[in-house]
């Protein structure tokens, strides 16, 4: 079966209090990799021991740029200790030209510094990056054109931003290192995979053809994180040839 990752934000109802339980549940469902959305003060060595215990690999983390700048050396050391080579900025306030310019300057400073440590710096979109900001700039286009960053395409948020996520994957080519498989029924109304209106099956097909790793993110906690993550995995099994 195709290997899938899980963004641990999908189990935030559990991980905030018991990260190990969330990791164990992800592995028991059948996920092979995990993408972290916080470590909840657990030391890297402890997290790595859980990954090894449950046969998981840390494919990426969602780490804010401000957190990276506040403790660059510590962040690098943590990623190396858990065996993770992708640091993904999960979003940023880029609502004005000044804020966007500052962010791009900072990204362009940290890209080579992280690369020298063997870590890729990437950006994860929501939907607003595809609409003009307060100064009329299309944020995602600015990031594409003014940085050398790679991207994690959240395909549901791209869809909600009136984009064709599959066309975007092809357009960006090898700058897309990961995609979020996500579904929803409208702008902020998340659904289990296969229960919404996003082109999940087409995204999966394109990702397989392009060799792009896939990470499931399901945000509605319906009825809880484990059940929803399991339901998404069961849907993906139905797409296997």
C-alpha positions in Angstrom: 0.0 0.0 0.0 1.1 3.6 -0.6 2.7 5.2 2.4 1.0 8.2 3.9 2.0 10.6 6.7 -0.1 12.3 9.2 0.0 15.9 10.4 -0.2 15.5 14.1 -2.4 18.6 14.3 -5.1 16.2 13.2 -4.9 14.7 16.7 -4.4 17.9 18.7 -7.2 16.9 21.1 -4.8 14.2 22.3 -1.2 15.4 21.6 -1.5 18.5 23.7 -1.7 16.2 26.7 -0.2 12.9 25.5 2.0 13.1 22.4 3.1 9.5 22.7 -0.5 8.3 22.6 -1.1 10.3 19.4 2.0 8.8 17.8 1.1 5.3 18.8 -2.4 5.8 17.4 -1.0 7.1 14.1 1.2 4.0 13.7 -1.6 1.6 14.7 -3.9 3.2 12.0 -1.2 2.6 9.4 0.6 5.9 8.9 4.3 5.6 8.3 5.5 9.2 8.8 4.4 12.1 10.9 4.6 15.8 10.6 4.8 17.6 13.9 2.8 20.7 15.0 4.6 21.3 18.3 6.4 19.1 20.7 4.7 20.2 24.0 8.0 20.6 25.9 9.1 17.0 25.3 12.9 16.6 24.8 14.0 15.6 21.3 15.5 12.3 22.7 12.1 11.3 24.1 10.3 12.1 20.9 12.9 10.2 18.9 12.4 7.2 21.2 8.7 7.2 20.6 9.2 7.4 16.8 11.6 4.4 16.9 9.2 2.5 19.3 6.3 2.8 16.9 8.2 2.6 13.6 7.6 6.1 12.5 9.7 8.7 10.7 9.5 12.5 11.2 8.9 13.8 7.7 8.7 17.4 8.7 7.7 19.9 11.3 5.5 23.0 11.3 7.7 25.6 12.9 7.1 29.3 12.9 9.8 31.6 11.5 9.8 33.6 14.7 10.5 30.4 16.7 13.4 29.6 14.3 14.9 33.0 14.6 14.6 33.0 18.4 16.7 29.8 18.8 18.3 28.8 15.5 20.9 26.5 17.0 18.4 24.8 19.3 15.9 24.3 16.5 18.5 22.8 14.3 19.7 20.5 17.0 16.2 19.3 17.8 15.4 18.5 14.1 18.7 16.6 13.8 18.0 14.7 17.0 14.6 13.4 15.7 15.9 12.7 12.2 13.9 15.4 10.5 15.3 17.4 7.5 12.3 19.6 6.6 11.2 22.7 8.5 8.0 24.1 7.3 6.7 27.6 8.1 3.0 27.0 8.7 1.9 30.5 7.9 2.9 34.1 8.7 1.3 37.5 8.8 2.0 38.8 5.3 -0.9 41.1 5.1 1.1 44.2 3.9 4.0 44.8 1.5 6.2 45.8 4.5 5.5 42.6 6.3 5.9 40.5 3.2 9.2 42.3 2.3 10.5 41.6 5.8 9.5 38.0 5.8 11.2 37.4 2.4 14.4 39.1 3.6 14.4 36.8 6.7 13.6 33.7 4.7 16.4 34.4 2.3 18.8 34.8 5.2 17.8 31.5 6.9 17.5 29.4 3.7 21.2 28.9 3.2 21.9 28.7 7.0 19.5 25.8 7.3 20.7 24.2 4.0 24.2 24.2 5.4 22.8 22.1 8.3 21.0 19.7 5.9 17.6 21.1 6.6 15.1 22.4 3.9 13.0 25.5 4.7 9.6 25.4 3.2 6.3 27.2 3.3 2.8 25.8 3.9 -0.1 27.8 2.4 -3.6 28.6 3.6 -6.1 30.2 1.3 -5.4 33.8 1.8 -2.0 33.7 0.0 -3.9 33.4 -3.2 -5.9 36.6 -2.8 -4.5 40.1 -2.9 -3.2 41.3 0.5 -3.9 44.9 1.8 -1.4 46.3 -0.7 -2.6 44.2 -3.6 0.1 41.6 -3.7 -0.5 37.9 -4.3 1.5 36.4 -1.4 2.1 33.0 -2.9 3.4 34.4 -6.1 5.7 36.7 -4.3 7.2 33.8 -2.3 7.6 31.8 -5.5 9.3 34.6 -7.4 11.4 36.2 -4.6 12.7 33.2 -2.6 14.2 29.8 -3.4 11.9 28.1 -0.9 10.3 24.8 -1.6 6.6 24.4 -0.8 4.2 22.1 1.0 0.9 22.6 -0.8 -2.1 22.3 1.4 -4.3 21.2 -1.4 -7.6 21.9 0.4 -6.6 25.5 1.2 -5.4 26.0 -2.4 -8.8 24.7 -3.6 -10.5 27.0 -1.1 -8.4 29.8 -2.6 -9.9 29.2 -6.0 -6.8 27.4 -7.3 -6.5 24.0 -9.1 -4.2 22.2 -6.7 -3.1 19.6 -9.3 -2.2 22.3 -11.8 -0.3 24.1 -9.1 1.7 21.0 -8.3 2.7 20.6 -12.0 3.4 24.3 -12.3 5.8 24.4 -9.3 7.3 21.0 -10.1 10.2 20.0 -8.0 9.6 22.9 -5.6 6.7 20.9 -4.2 8.2 18.5 -1.7 5.1 17.6 0.2 1.3 17.9 -0.2 -1.4 17.9 2.4 -4.3 15.6 1.5 -7.2 17.4 3.1 -10.9 17.8 2.4 -13.7 20.1 3.3 -17.2 21.3 2.4 -16.5 24.9 2.3 -14.1 27.6 3.4 -13.5 26.6 7.0 -15.7 23.5 7.2 -13.4 20.5 7.3 -14.5 17.0 6.4 -13.0 13.5 6.4 -11.2 12.7 3.2 -13.7 11.7 0.5 -16.5 13.5 2.3 -16.0 17.0 1.0 -15.6 18.8 -2.4 -11.9 18.9 -2.8 -10.2 16.8 -5.5 -8.5 14.5 -3.1 -8.3 11.5 -5.5 -6.8 13.6 -8.3 -4.3 15.1 -5.9 -3.2 11.7 -4.8 -2.9 10.5 -8.3 -0.7 13.5 -9.3 1.4 13.1 -6.2 2.1 9.5 -6.9 3.0 10.3 -10.5 5.3 13.1 -9.5 6.9 11.3 -6.5 5.6 13.8 -4.0 5.1 12.6 -0.4 1.6 12.9 1.0 0.6 14.0 4.5 -3.0 13.7 5.7 -4.3 16.6 7.6 -7.9 16.5 8.9 -8.9 19.3 11.1 -12.5 18.9 12.3 -12.0 16.4 15.2 -15.2 14.7 14.2 -15.9 13.0 16.5 -12.3 13.0 17.7 -8.8 13.1 16.2 -8.1 9.4 16.2 -11.4 8.4 14.6 -11.1 11.0 11.9 -7.5 10.1 11.1 -8.5 6.5 10.8 -11.5 7.3 8.6 -9.2 9.3 6.3 -6.8 6.3 6.1 -9.7 3.9 5.3 -10.8 6.2 2.4 -7.2 6.2 1.0 -7.2 2.4 1.0 -10.2 2.5 -1.3 -8.2 4.4 -3.9 -5.5 1.7 -4.1 -5.5 -0.1 -7.5 
